[in-house]
Amino acid sequence: MRGDEEWGSIPKLVRAAARRYGDREAVVEGRTRISYAELGDRVERAAAACMASGVEPGDRVAIWAPNTLDWIVSALGAVTAGAVLVPLNTRFKGTEAAYILERSRAKLLFVTGTFLGTSYVASLRRADVQLPHLERVVVLADSAPDDYVTWKDFLAAGEGVSGAAVRSRADAIAPSAPSDIIYTSGTTGRPKGAVITHAQTLRCYAIWSELADLREGDRYLIVNPFFHTFGYKAGIIACLMRGATMVPQPVFNVDTALANIAAERISVLPGPPTLHQSLLDHPARRAHDLSALRLVVTGAAVVPLQLVERLRTELGIATVLTAYGLSEASGIVTMCRRGDPLETITSTSGRAIDDTEIRVLAAPGTPGEVLVRGFNVMQGYFEDPQTTAATITADGWLRTGDVGVLDEDGNLRITDRIKDMFIVGGFNAYPAEIEQLLGLHPDVADVAVIGVPDPRLGEVGKAYAVRRPGATVTADDLIAWSRREMANYKVPRAVEFVTELPRNASGKVVKGELRGREA
């Protein structure tokens, strides 16, 4: 049965999981262990608190926090109250987060206290951006500034809302209603919100769970950030569907991952190839019992043949699959199938999922732009009809901006990115956005960014910059400045100063020429 037909909405999925898997462990976070029944109760309390704070169906509720139990409960609570979830990247600085809060007109924000030494509340305040629509900020911690509210006090305020009222609100959510808006940057350099519905989410991740063979009782280490479609939907949503145990890990640290895999008998570990590579190469790997691992799903970059072979032989992982997706297509377009030959898994991202079409705008076997059509294609960019029309054709084809090749069996191999995007350790980095930020530096007259190979992260940014007359800014100065002004994965790892950038007749920077210098 299709996921959208079985559940209809994410709140109904949560309730069904609480009934079906009641006593089974749902989430493990340190010493905290909660069952599916307890998770259902907590989500209902969070939904009641959202309703008590004035959240109405269709209101946007943002969350800016790392992978934690509180993220799961607050996000699902907001969606159960009929809100549209807006996840924010934890790497964002205050100004970047404020831009999305303002664009989405978020009414409520859940924000972590301090994470990786950064106070997100202070960062947001420093941004000094007017957010007239943001009525309440809930700090997922024991203390909060005077004009914000703690998680505990927020939940307490919802105690006057009955369970029946919560269920009535949840039951009124149509499958066609938006469940979330995933903000993704594009060639314009400004994030745009891909609107995805409950039905799309449920249908896509029922398919993903089936193709991956996620099982009841699986123990799933969720390292992929919840603010990514993949972390939230192939993680939380898929586990709810199958009764798997979620073990959220807020930061990818190899030692922590190894300890978690051994102590929690982790069986499922999706993530970018860099994650699996660092596990395999860790000097203390053999001191940990990793024998429960059985399923790896990877993607986001070229997957080395040797990596898949090592996962199978050294760790004894039976199933290693690759996949391809993008936020505008609900995060999933193609996926390998269990039993596919090794070459298919390592050199392609598999075939289109059911009821999805792929076209490559080129002759068979040659690279061209990848177009996607199907139920998984977003409703459009939030309140941006112009960009939506430029991205989705009149007959429903989504222009992915990726370049790929289809083989005779329908397997897709992504070869390049029209948008010049590069992937830093699993994070999508967009040159236009980084260039826009670097252009704010008072000593930079002109700048272009490209992705260059990096042995650890796959790719990193390199900036070619033109100094303003009389400026003496150095590469180290610009990198240090970037670390203060932008998320870490966007920071160029190298800067080369040039007298001018190569441009074509229409004034566009010729990125190919810059890449040629790196060859």
Secondary structure, 3 states (H helix, E strand, C coil): CCHHHHHCCHHHHHHHHHHHCCCCEEEEECCEEEEHHHHHHHHHHHHHHHHHCCCCCCCEEEEECCCCHHHHHHHHHHHHCCCEEEECCCCCCHHHHHHHHHHHCCCEEEEECEECCEEHHHHHHHHCCCCCCCCEEEEECCCCCCCCEEHHHHHHCCCCCCHHHHHHHHHCCCCCCEEEEEEECCCCCCCEEEEEEHHHHHHHHHHHHHHHCCCCCCEEEECCCCCCHHHHHHHHHHHHHHCCEEEECCCCCHHHHHHHHHHCCCCECCCCHHHHHHHHHCCCHHHCCCCCCCEEEEECCCCCHHHHHHHHHCCCCCEEEEEECCHHHCCCCEECCCCCCHHHHHHCCCEECCCEEEEECCCCCCCEEEEEEECCCCCEECCCHHHHHHHECCCCCEEEEEEEEECCCCCEEEEEECCCCEEECCEEECHHHHHHHHCCCCCEEEEEEEEEEECCCEEEEEEEEEECCCCCCCHHHHHHHHHHHCCHHHCCCEEEECCCCCECCCCCECHHHHHHHHC
